[in-house]
């Protein structure tokens, strides 16, 4: 997601959307009716998916809540911007004469936690944990704290995988299981994750 600061600047992060798009494609190939809720990315959406394009976290929250009402599985692979400016300037913020400046931020809503704690909720709510250290420990905390059924823990300190790479690796964790997944293309990894979730659902 993106959070505007003024008409020419925004807060975002290094996510390319490749993991999310690979998951949507794998879900379609597995025969699922698929809704892809996407922030601004430079990727071709898989044909057959319903594409909902959003920009901010609030927009992604609204689209996710609507789509989750009829979904069996909700997967949150988006790198959601956690904080947004308290106010957005209508005009370009000028640098002239400014020695230092501050930006006041407020936390954004937690999309996946709101889906997992809604009633009724999708049978499986699956998150991703982007961590740089103590990856599995923090992922387990997010699994419990956000009431998720599964979380895929990936180490984003490794620039060969994760953000913007064609590859990823990690561990698919639930309360009862832990499935390590070796480095592979995001396409192959997405197929493995979707297969594991399909088995769990059936
Ligand atoms: O997009 P790519 O370049 O392919 O990179 C893939 C990836 C590294 C972005 C992906 O594999 C990944 O790790 N996605 C999750 C990124 C993230 O925001 O992780 P987190 O640990 O901060 O959040 C945990 C979970 O909560 C995630 O499912 C996230 O979507 C969700 N979340 C977080 C904050 C928030 N306000 N709302 C949320 O729903």
Boltz pocket constraint, residues with backbone or C-beta under 6 A from the ligand:
constraints:
  - pocket:
      binder: B
      contacts: [[A, 14], [A, 15], [A, 16], [A, 17], [A, 18], [A, 19], [A, 20], [A, 57], [A, 76], [A, 77], [A, 78], [A, 79], [A, 80], [A, 81], [A, 82], [A, 108], [A, 109], [A, 110], [A, 111], [A, 112], [A, 113], [A, 126], [A, 127], [A, 128], [A, 129], [A, 130], [A, 131], [A, 142], [A, 152], [A, 154], [A, 156], [A, 162], [A, 163], [A, 164], [A, 165], [A, 168]]
      max_distance: 6.0
